[in-house]
């Protein structure tokens, strides 16, 4: 999941951002920040990338532990 300020969304389309979501969270955030600067964004940039798949694994394991 990618949360970002309009500094990113003003210069990048969803189709450009989507492939970054497949990378590790920190690498994706760094890549998107750099791309935004290279595209000439004049606004401030905030990018947060959350690895939802990792959270699902943790939740699933927690649920299994409750069933013991």
matplotlib code that plots the C-alpha trace (Angstrom):
import matplotlib.pyplot as plt

x = [0.0, 1.4, 0.4, 1.8, 1.3, 0.3, 4.0, 4.2, 0.7, 1.0, 3.9, 3.3, 0.3, -1.0, 0.5, 3.9, 3.7, 2.1, 5.3, 7.1, 4.7, 6.2, 9.6, 10.6, 8.8, 11.9, 13.3, 9.9, 9.6, 13.1, 12.6, 9.4, 10.9, 13.8, 11.5, 9.3, 12.3, 13.6, 10.2, 10.5, 7.9, 7.8, 5.7, 6.9, 7.0, 5.9, 5.9, 4.9, 4.9, 3.4, 4.1, 0.5, 1.5, 3.9, 1.1, -1.2, 1.3, 1.6, -2.2, -2.6, 0.0, -1.6, -5.0, -3.5, -1.8, -5.3, -6.6, -4.1]
y = [0.0, 3.4, 6.6, 9.8, 13.5, 15.5, 16.2, 12.7, 12.4, 15.8, 14.4, 10.6, 8.5, 5.4, 3.3, 4.7, 4.1, 0.7, -1.3, 0.1, -1.5, -4.9, -3.9, -3.9, -1.1, 1.0, 0.6, 1.5, 4.7, 5.8, 5.0, 7.0, 9.9, 10.1, 9.7, 12.5, 14.9, 13.9, 14.7, 18.2, 18.2, 21.7, 20.5, 18.8, 15.0, 12.4, 8.7, 5.9, 2.3, -0.4, -4.1, -5.4, -9.0, -9.1, -7.9, -10.6, -13.3, -11.9, -11.8, -15.3, -16.7, -14.8, -16.2, -19.7, -19.2, -18.3, -21.7, -23.7]
z = [0.0, -1.0, 0.8, -0.7, -0.7, -3.7, -4.3, -5.7, -7.3, -9.1, -11.3, -11.3, -12.5, -10.7, -13.6, -12.8, -9.1, -9.1, -10.1, -7.1, -4.8, -5.7, -4.2, -0.5, 1.3, 2.1, -1.5, -3.0, -0.9, -1.8, -5.5, -5.6, -3.8, -6.2, -9.3, -8.0, -7.6, -11.0, -12.6, -11.1, -8.4, -6.8, -3.8, -0.7, -1.0, 1.6, 0.7, 3.0, 1.8, 3.9, 3.1, 3.5, 2.6, 5.6, 7.8, 6.6, 7.5, 11.0, 11.4, 10.1, 12.5, 15.4, 14.6, 14.5, 17.9, 19.4, 18.2, 20.4]

ax = plt.figure().add_subplot(projection="3d")
ax.plot(x, y, z, "-o")
ax.set_aspect("equal")
plt.show()
